Amino acid sequence: MFFLRNMKKTEKPFIWCVILKIIIRRHIFFDPALRSILFISLLAGTVEAQQVMTLEQCRALALENNKSAAIASRSREVAGFTQKAYRTNYLPKLSATANYFYSNVTMNKTLPGNYLPTFVPDPATEQLVPNILAMLPDGTPVFRQYAYFPDMDISLKLSGTWMAGLRAEQPIYMGGKITSAYKMSQIGSELAELNQALTHADLIVKTDEAYWTYVQTNELVKLALSYQKVLTELLRNVQDAQEAGLKHRNDVLKVQVKVNEAELQVRQAENGLTLSRKNLCRIIGLPLDSDLALPESFDEATLITPDRSAFYADRPEYAMLEKQLALKEQQVKLVQSDFLPKIGVMANYGYLNGLMLNGDKLLDRASFFAVASVNIPFYQWGEGRNKIRAARAERDVIRLQRDDIGEQMQLELARALDKCDVSDLEVRLTARSLEQAQENRKVCGDQYEAGMETLADYLEAQTVWQRAWMEHINAKARQRIHQTVYLKAAGRL
């Protein structure tokens, strides 16, 4: 039993159901006392799971389980890894390479033989001089001695040649491309973080709308049941009076019509309650058939006082626009870097083996070489200038969009403040109307019992009371939702 006490409340009913299924499947029979203990524990676990879900709990579940929040979180991780990847461009790149060459082709070549002139040392200069005997009239020398060079066969075989080595590459100056790319990755990471905050804000708005809609439909069910109960009691009284000869059959039919309408309203309210519960479960990541318990009515502690001095620039959407503008600034520099000088160095240390010449291996040793590279763009027929102008124009477009959307956000904040003010007034006025409708209903009821009021007037008073109660419930729901929308418009979610 210890592991059950340490489980989450929402998990206990499922564990008890699993235990019960195991007992049934294995046909384990036990005494009635133990059976009673099991079912009482199962009932207690189910009731305990019916905990009251507060607004903050629903928000936390939505942020933890909702698919949109998970996508935003993963996107932020992607941006963070991308930033780390671009940071490595400042460091040298090390790589190991290996190549093996195979070919069944052997290159054969024969160098033809010939007679070669000879040279003798000069005692005066100790240098070798041509061993000339005479000169022909055309100036061709005739040597005293000639050396014979026979034909030579050459066979070159490439098969089996391999090379392995280590290479290091280090950019020294790339026209600012590496710096601009890294800064763009930093801005991308910040954008992903802001997008996650925006997703959370949107999700909180959806959660609040679903939560208060669920509370609203729950209140409407209570209203419909209360209205049905009142009309059912009235129908019973009218039927009793009709049987006693005090009321006409027409009066019974009038009340019966109202009872039928009330029954339809109850069914519609219950269906709306089921749909709103399923929608809330979907948003907060619970199974659609989960049973949620809500507060008995609207929680007054959730009310806030809107601040007229709130500023739209605190919203993540506006901060994202600022980051997009900074991103375009770096993009301009990135385009400029394509048309600036670039300097880099590369070093390679490797081992060569192979290349057989007449059966003898020519390559069998290590080697090292280094390369410095300089690339200076000279003339591209205006390509660089036009690309830079295009990038600057895109930056200006983002700046204009930021200013335009900023004005829209300012209007949205003003509209949200106005709706909060109107909804507060609506709640006060509907509460007053409900109080007056209740008093009117009581007075009409007393007068109807005394025979001073017609049945039609009394039914109208009941309808007015029901409508006033419904409008008050709807006003409270709108008040909560409008306040959440205001918090989002003010950047306070």
C-alpha positions in Angstrom: 0.0 0.0 0.0 3.0 2.3 0.4 3.4 2.8 -3.4 -0.3 3.8 -3.7 0.1 6.5 -1.1 3.0 8.0 -3.0 1.3 8.1 -6.4 -0.4 11.0 -8.0 -4.1 11.3 -7.2 -5.1 11.1 -10.9 -3.1 7.8 -11.2 -4.7 5.9 -8.2 -8.1 5.0 -9.9 -6.2 3.4 -12.8 -4.0 1.3 -10.4 -7.1 0.1 -8.5 -8.8 -0.8 -11.8 -5.7 -2.8 -12.8 -5.7 -4.6 -9.4 -9.4 -5.4 -9.7 -8.9 -6.8 -13.2 -6.1 -9.1 -12.1 -8.2 -10.4 -9.2 -11.1 -11.1 -11.6 -9.0 -12.7 -14.2 -7.3 -15.1 -11.8 -10.6 -15.9 -10.1 -9.3 -15.2 -6.6 -12.1 -15.6 -4.0 -11.8 -13.9 -0.7 -14.0 -13.3 2.3 -16.8 -10.6 2.2 -14.9 -8.4 4.6 -11.8 -8.2 2.3 -14.1 -7.7 -0.7 -15.8 -4.7 1.0 -12.4 -3.2 1.9 -11.3 -3.4 -1.7 -14.4 -1.7 -3.2 -14.4 1.0 -0.5 -10.7 1.7 -1.3 -11.5 1.8 -5.0 -14.4 4.3 -4.4 -12.2 6.4 -2.1 -9.4 6.6 -4.8 -11.9 7.6 -7.4 -13.4 10.3 -5.2 -10.0 11.5 -4.3 -9.1 11.8 -8.0 -12.1 14.2 -8.4 -10.0 17.0 -7.1 -10.9 20.6 -7.9 -8.9 21.8 -10.9 -7.8 25.4 -10.4 -6.9 27.7 -13.3 -3.2 27.6 -12.5 -3.2 23.8 -12.5 -4.9 23.7 -15.9 -2.3 26.2 -17.2 0.6 24.1 -15.8 -0.8 20.9 -17.4 -1.3 22.6 -20.7 2.3 23.9 -20.8 3.5 20.5 -19.8 1.4 18.3 -22.1 0.3 20.3 -25.0 1.8 19.5 -28.4 2.3 23.1 -29.4 4.3 23.8 -26.3 6.4 20.7 -27.0 7.1 21.8 -30.5 8.2 25.3 -29.3 10.5 23.7 -26.8 12.1 21.4 -29.4 12.5 24.4 -31.8 14.3 26.2 -29.0 16.7 23.2 -28.6 17.3 23.1 -32.3 18.2 26.8 -32.3 20.6 26.3 -29.4 22.4 23.4 -31.1 22.6 25.5 -34.3 24.3 28.3 -32.4 26.8 26.0 -30.9 27.5 24.5 -34.4 28.2 28.0 -35.9 30.5 28.9 -33.0 32.9 26.1 -34.1 33.6 28.0 -37.3 36.1 30.1 -35.4 38.2 27.0 -34.6 40.5 25.0 -36.9 38.9 22.0 -38.7 40.8 18.8 -38.3 40.2 15.8 -40.5 41.8 12.5 -41.4 41.9 11.3 -45.0 42.7 8.0 -46.6 42.7 7.0 -50.3 43.4 3.7 -52.0 43.9 3.4 -55.8 43.3 0.2 -57.7 43.6 -0.2 -61.5 44.4 -3.2 -63.6 46.1 -1.0 -66.2 49.9 -1.1 -66.5 51.6 1.7 -68.4 54.5 0.3 -70.6 57.0 2.5 -72.5 60.3 1.8 -74.3 63.0 4.5 -74.5 65.1 3.9 -77.7 68.8 3.5 -77.5 71.4 5.9 -79.0 75.1 7.0 -79.1 76.1 9.6 -76.5 79.1 12.0 -76.8 81.9 11.8 -74.2 83.6 14.5 -72.1 87.2 14.7 -70.7 88.6 16.8 -67.8 90.5 20.0 -68.6 93.7 20.1 -66.5 93.6 23.9 -66.5 90.1 24.4 -65.2 89.4 20.9 -63.8 86.1 21.0 -65.7 84.7 18.5 -68.1 84.9 19.6 -71.7 83.6 17.9 -74.9 86.1 15.3 -76.2 86.0 16.8 -79.7 88.1 15.4 -82.5 87.2 17.7 -85.3 84.5 20.1 -86.5 82.6 19.5 -89.7 82.0 22.4 -92.2 78.4 22.7 -91.0 79.7 23.2 -87.4 78.7 19.7 -86.2 81.3 18.3 -83.7 82.9 14.9 -84.2 83.8 13.3 -80.9 86.8 11.0 -80.5 84.7 8.5 -78.5 81.0 7.7 -78.2 79.1 5.9 -75.4 76.3 3.5 -76.5 72.9 3.8 -74.6 70.8 0.7 -75.3 67.0 0.6 -75.4 65.2 0.8 -72.0 61.8 -0.7 -71.2 59.7 1.2 -68.5 56.7 -0.4 -66.8 54.6 1.8 -64.4 52.0 0.2 -62.3 49.5 2.4 -60.2 47.6 -0.4 -58.5 48.0 -0.7 -54.8 48.9 3.0 -54.2 47.5 4.4 -51.0 47.7 7.6 -49.0 46.7 8.5 -45.5 47.1 11.7 -43.6 45.9 14.5 -41.2 44.7 17.9 -42.4 44.1 21.1 -40.5 42.3 24.1 -42.0 42.0 27.5 -40.3 40.2 30.6 -41.7 42.0 33.8 -40.8 39.8 36.4 -42.4 36.6 35.6 -44.3 35.2 39.1 -44.8 33.1 38.9 -41.6 31.1 35.9 -42.8 31.9 33.7 -39.8 31.0 36.5 -37.3 27.8 37.4 -39.1 26.7 33.8 -39.3 27.4 33.2 -35.6 25.5 36.4 -34.6 22.6 35.3 -36.8 22.5 31.9 -35.0 22.5 33.8 -31.7 19.6 35.9 -32.8 17.9 32.7 -34.1 18.3 31.2 -30.6 16.7 34.3 -29.0 13.9 34.2 -31.6 13.2 30.5 -30.7 13.1 31.5 -27.0 10.7 34.3 -27.7 8.6 32.0 -29.9 8.3 29.6 -27.0 7.2 32.5 -24.8 4.6 33.5 -27.4 3.4 29.9 -27.7 3.0 29.7 -24.0 1.0 32.9 -24.0 -1.3 31.7 -26.8 -1.7 28.4 -25.0 -2.6 30.1 -21.7 -5.2 32.1 -23.6 -6.7 29.0 -25.1 -6.6 27.2 -21.7 -8.3 30.1 -19.9 -11.0 30.3 -22.6 -11.6 26.5 -22.3 -11.5 26.7 -18.5 -14.0 29.5 -18.1 -16.2 28.0 -20.9 -16.3 24.8 -18.8 -17.2 26.8 -15.7 -19.7 28.8 -17.7 -21.5 25.7 -19.1 -21.4 24.1 -15.6 -23.2 27.1 -14.3 -25.7 27.0 -17.2 -26.5 23.4 -16.3 -27.2 24.4 -12.7 -29.4 27.2 -14.1 -31.3 24.9 -16.4 -31.9 22.3 -13.7 -33.1 25.0 -11.3 -35.4 26.4 -13.9 -36.7 23.0 -14.7 -37.3 22.2 -11.0 -39.3 25.5 -10.5 -41.4 24.8 -13.6 -42.0 21.2 -12.6 -43.2 22.3 -9.2 -45.4 24.9 -10.8 -46.9 22.3 -13.2 -47.7 20.0 -10.3 -49.5 22.8 -8.5 -51.4 23.9 -11.6 -52.4 20.3 -12.3 -53.6 19.9 -8.7 -55.6 23.2 -9.1 -57.0 22.0 -12.4 -58.2 18.7 -10.8 -59.8 20.7 -8.1 -61.6 22.8 -10.7 -59.7 26.0 -9.9 -57.6 26.1 -13.1 -58.4 25.6 -16.7 -56.8 22.9 -18.9 -55.3 25.7 -20.9 -53.2 26.8 -18.0 -51.8 23.3 -17.6 -50.8 23.2 -21.2 -49.1 26.6 -21.0 -46.9 25.4 -18.1 -46.4 22.0 -19.8 -44.9 23.8 -22.8 -42.5 25.7 -20.6 -41.5 22.4 -18.9 -40.8 20.9 -22.2 -38.6 23.9 -23.2 -36.8 23.6 -19.8 -36.1 19.9 -20.4 -34.6 20.8 -23.8 -32.5 23.5 -22.3 -31.2 21.0 -19.7 -30.2 18.6 -22.4 -28.5 21.3 -24.4 -26.6 22.6 -21.4 -25.4 19.0 -20.5 -24.2 18.5 -24.0 -22.4 21.8 -23.9 -20.8 20.8 -20.6 -19.6 17.5 -22.1 -18.1 19.2 -25.1 -16.4 22.0 -23.1 -14.9 19.4 -20.7 -13.5 17.4 -23.6 -12.1 20.6 -25.2 -10.4 21.5 -21.9 -9.0 17.9 -21.5 -7.6 18.2 -25.1 -5.8 21.4 -24.4 -4.3 20.4 -21.1 -3.2 17.0 -22.5 -5.5 14.6 -20.7 -7.7 11.9 -22.2 -10.9 13.3 -23.6 -13.0 11.1 -21.3 -11.2 12.3 -18.2 -13.5 13.5 -15.4 -12.6 17.0 -14.1 -14.0 18.7 -11.1 -14.2 22.5 -11.2 -15.0 25.1 -8.6 -18.6 25.5 -7.7 -18.7 28.9 -9.4 -16.5 31.6 -10.7 -13.5 32.3 -8.4 -13.4 35.9 -7.6 -9.7 35.6 -6.6 -8.8 35.4 -10.3 -9.9 38.9 -11.0 -7.3 41.5 -11.7 -7.2 45.3 -12.1 -6.1 46.3 -15.6 -3.3 48.8 -15.8 -3.9 51.7 -18.2 -0.1 52.4 -18.3 0.7 48.9 -19.8 2.9 49.0 -22.9 2.7 46.7 -25.9 6.5 46.6 -26.3 6.6 44.0 -23.5 4.9 41.4 -25.7 7.1 38.6 -27.2 5.7 39.3 -30.6 7.2 42.8 -30.6 10.5 41.6 -29.3 10.5 39.0 -32.1 10.1 41.8 -34.6 13.1 43.6 -33.1 15.1 40.4 -33.4 14.1 39.9 -37.0 15.3 43.4 -37.8 18.6 42.6 -36.1 18.7 39.4 -38.1 18.4 41.4 -41.4 21.2 43.7 -40.3 23.5 40.7 -40.0 22.2 39.4 -43.3 23.4 42.6 -45.0 26.9 42.0 -43.5 26.8 38.4 -44.6 26.1 39.4 -48.2 28.9 42.0 -48.0 31.3 39.3 -46.8 30.9 37.4 -50.1 32.7 40.3 -51.9 35.5 41.0 -49.5 39.0 39.4 -49.4 39.4 36.0 -47.7 42.5 34.5 -46.1 43.0 31.0 -44.8 45.7 28.5 -44.2 45.8 24.7 -44.5 48.4 22.1 -43.4 48.6 18.4 -44.3 50.8 15.6 -43.0 50.4 12.3 -44.6 52.0 9.0 -45.8 52.4 7.8 -49.4 52.9 4.3 -50.4 52.9 2.6 -53.8 53.5 3.5 -57.5 55.6 0.6 -58.8 58.3 1.4 -61.5 59.7 -1.8 -63.1 58.9 -3.7 -59.9 60.5 -1.1 -57.6 58.3 1.0 -55.2 58.8 4.7 -55.8 56.7 6.1 -52.9 57.1 4.9 -49.3 57.5 7.9 -47.0 55.7 10.6 -45.0 55.3 14.1 -46.3 54.2 17.5 -45.0 53.0 20.6 -46.8 51.2 23.9 -45.9 49.2 26.2 -48.1 48.2 29.8 -47.5 45.3 31.0 -49.6 44.2 34.6 -50.4 41.2 35.4 -52.5 40.4 39.0 -53.4 37.3 39.6 -55.5 38.1 42.1 -58.1 35.1 42.8 -60.4 31.7 41.1 -60.7 29.9 43.5 -63.0 27.9 45.1 -60.1 26.7 41.7 -58.7 27.9 42.5 -55.2 26.5 46.1 -55.1 23.1 44.9 -56.3 22.9 42.0 -53.8 23.8 44.4 -50.9 21.2 46.8 -52.0 18.6 44.0 -52.1 19.5 42.9 -48.6 19.3 46.5 -47.3 15.8 46.9 -48.9 14.7 43.7 -47.2 15.9 45.1 -43.9 13.9 48.3 -44.5 10.8 46.2 -45.2 11.2 44.5 -41.8 11.6 47.9 -40.1 8.4 49.2 -41.7 6.5 46.0 -40.8 7.7 46.3 -37.2 6.4 49.9 -37.0 3.1 48.9 -38.6 2.5 45.8 -36.4 3.6 47.9 -33.3 0.7 50.3 -34.0 -1.7 47.4 -34.4 -0.5 46.0 -31.1 -1.1 49.4 -29.5 -4.7 49.4 -30.8 -5.1 45.8 -29.7 -4.0 46.7 -26.2 -6.4 49.7 -26.1 -9.2 47.4 -27.4 -8.5 44.8 -24.7 -8.6 47.5 -22.0 -11.9 48.8 -23.2 -13.4 45.3 -23.3 -12.2 44.7 -19.7 -13.9 47.9 -18.6 -17.1 47.0 -20.4 -17.1 43.5 -19.1 -16.7 44.7 -15.5 -19.6 47.1 -16.0 -21.6 44.3 -17.6 -21.0 42.0 -14.6 -22.2 44.7 -12.2 -25.3 45.5 -14.3 -26.3 41.9 -14.8 -25.9 41.2 -11.1 -28.2 44.1 -10.4 -30.6 42.8 -13.1 -30.5 39.3 -11.6 -31.3 40.7 -8.1 -34.2 42.7 -9.5 -35.5 39.7 -11.5 -35.4 37.5 -8.4 -37.4 40.1 -6.5 -39.8 40.4 -9.4 -40.2 36.7 -9.5 -40.9 36.5 -5.8 -43.5 39.3 -6.0 -45.2 37.7 -9.0 -45.2 34.4 -7.2 -46.9 35.8 -4.1 -49.4 37.7 -6.2 -50.1 34.6 -8.3 -50.7 32.6 -5.2 -53.1 35.3 -4.0 -54.9 35.3 -7.3 -53.8 38.8 -8.2 -51.5 37.8 -11.0 -52.1 35.8 -14.2 -50.3 32.6 -15.0 -48.8 34.2 -18.1 -47.3 37.0 -16.1 -45.9 34.6 -13.6 -44.4 32.5 -16.3 -42.9 35.7 -17.9 -41.4 36.6 -14.5 -39.8 33.1 -14.4 -38.4 33.6 -17.9 -37.0 37.0 -17.1 -35.3 35.6 -14.0 -33.8 32.7 -16.1 -32.6 35.1 -18.8 -31.1 37.5 -16.2 -29.2 34.6 -14.5 -28.0 33.4 -17.9 -26.7 36.8 -18.9 -24.9 37.2 -15.5 -23.2 33.8 -16.0 -22.2 34.8 -19.6 -21.0 38.2 -18.4 -18.7 36.6 -15.8 -17.2 34.2 -18.3 -16.5 37.1 -20.8 -15.0 39.1 -17.9 -12.4 36.4 -17.2 -11.6 35.8 -20.8 -11.2 39.5 -21.6 -8.9 39.8 -18.7 -6.7 37.0 -20.0 -6.7 38.6 -23.5 -5.6 41.9 -21.8 -2.7 40.2 -20.0 -1.5 38.8 -23.4 -1.9 42.1 -25.1 0.1 43.8 -22.3 2.9 41.1 -22.4 2.1 39.9 -18.9 1.5 36.2 -19.6 
